[in-house]
């Protein structure tokens, strides 16, 4: 369950910017926590108490988190919440920054979230069956007798 302050802030944001469902903001918050946790595992010496995550790192973390949470429905769920491209993640992050829920460095910008991956490549392709080469398949071999 989200804490009341976060929920109230998200309600205010959604009144100003109704493009995204409230659940999208909770997902981004949990996805950031997941991303930080995974990055700390990979590099325990990185950052002290304060831990900065770049836009690209967050996008990768959100991709992994969405696949873990929603599996083959990841794209459908995200689309239902109004998230259809990487820049939408960035818009949500920057809405949270404007309300001081997240912080940023002077180098961080919305453009960091632009076109890093397509949603089909990120959320659909991992669940599509691998294409098998037709060369040497039994159907083709039988016809060559």
C-alpha positions in Angstrom: 0.0 0.0 0.0 1.3 3.5 -0.8 1.8 6.0 2.0 -0.8 8.7 2.2 1.5 11.5 1.3 2.6 9.8 -2.0 -1.0 9.0 -2.8 -2.1 12.6 -2.2 0.8 13.9 -4.3 -0.1 11.5 -7.1 -3.7 12.7 -7.0 -2.6 16.3 -7.4 -0.3 15.4 -10.3 -3.1 13.5 -12.0 -5.4 16.5 -11.7 -2.8 18.6 -13.5 -1.6 15.9 -16.0 -4.3 13.3 -16.5 -2.4 11.4 -19.2 -1.3 8.6 -16.8 -3.2 6.4 -14.4 -2.4 6.8 -10.7 -1.1 3.2 -10.7 1.6 4.2 -13.2 3.2 6.5 -10.5 3.2 3.7 -7.9 4.8 1.4 -10.5 7.6 4.0 -11.3 8.2 4.4 -7.5 8.5 0.6 -6.9 10.4 0.2 -10.2 13.0 2.8 -9.0 13.4 1.0 -5.7 13.9 -2.3 -7.6 16.4 -0.7 -9.9 18.4 0.8 -7.1 18.5 -2.5 -5.2 19.7 -4.4 -8.3 22.4 -1.7 -9.1 23.7 -1.9 -5.5 24.0 -5.7 -5.9 26.1 -5.3 -9.0 28.2 -2.5 -7.6 28.1 -2.4 -3.8 30.6 0.5 -3.6 28.6 2.8 -5.9 27.1 5.7 -4.1 26.8 6.2 -0.4 23.5 7.0 1.3 22.5 9.0 -1.8 22.2 6.9 -5.0 21.6 8.4 -8.4 20.1 6.4 -11.2 20.5 7.7 -14.8 17.5 7.8 -17.1 18.9 4.9 -19.1 19.5 2.8 -16.0 16.0 3.5 -14.8 14.4 2.6 -18.1 16.3 -0.7 -18.1 15.2 -1.3 -14.5 11.6 -0.5 -15.3 11.7 -2.8 -18.3 13.0 -5.7 -16.1 10.6 -4.9 -13.3 7.6 -4.7 -15.7 8.5 -8.1 -17.2 8.9 -9.6 -13.8 5.6 -8.2 -12.4 3.4 -8.6 -15.5 5.0 -11.1 -17.8 3.5 -11.2 -21.3 0.9 -8.6 -20.2 3.5 -5.9 -19.4 2.9 -3.9 -22.5 -0.9 -4.2 -22.1 -0.8 -3.1 -18.5 1.5 -0.2 -19.2 -0.5 1.0 -22.2 -3.7 0.8 -20.1 -2.0 3.2 -17.6 -1.2 5.6 -20.5 2.5 4.5 -20.8 3.2 3.8 -24.5 6.8 4.8 -24.9 10.0 5.5 -23.0 9.4 9.2 -22.9 6.1 8.5 -21.0 8.3 7.0 -18.2 10.3 10.2 -18.3 7.2 12.4 -18.1 6.1 10.6 -15.0 9.5 10.8 -13.4 9.7 14.5 -14.1 6.2 15.0 -12.7 7.4 13.4 -9.5 10.5 15.6 -9.5 8.4 18.7 -9.8 6.6 17.6 -6.6 9.9 16.8 -4.9 9.1 13.1 -4.6 12.2 12.3 -6.7 15.3 14.4 -7.1 17.5 15.0 -10.1 21.0 16.3 -10.9 21.7 19.2 -13.1 22.5 16.8 -15.9 19.2 14.9 -15.8 16.6 15.8 -18.5 13.5 14.5 -20.1 15.5 13.7 -23.2 17.3 11.0 -21.3 14.1 8.9 -21.6 13.6 9.4 -25.3 13.5 6.4 -27.7 15.8 4.1 -25.7 13.8 1.0 -26.7 10.5 0.2 -28.4 7.8 -1.3 -26.3 7.3 -4.1 -28.8 11.0 -5.1 -28.5 11.0 -4.7 -24.7 7.7 -6.2 -23.7 6.4 -8.3 -26.6 9.4 -9.9 -28.2 10.6 -11.8 -25.1 7.4 -13.8 -25.2 7.3 -14.6 -28.9 8.4 -18.0 -29.9 11.9 -18.2 -31.4 11.8 -18.4 -35.2 13.2 -21.6 -36.4 15.2 -21.7 -39.6 13.3 -23.3 -42.4 16.6 -24.6 -43.9 16.8 -28.2 -43.2 13.4 -28.5 -41.7 11.7 -31.9 -42.2 9.0 -30.5 -44.5 11.5 -29.0 -46.8 13.8 -32.0 -46.8 10.9 -34.4 -47.7 10.0 -32.3 -50.7 13.5 -32.5 -52.1 13.6 -36.3 -52.6 
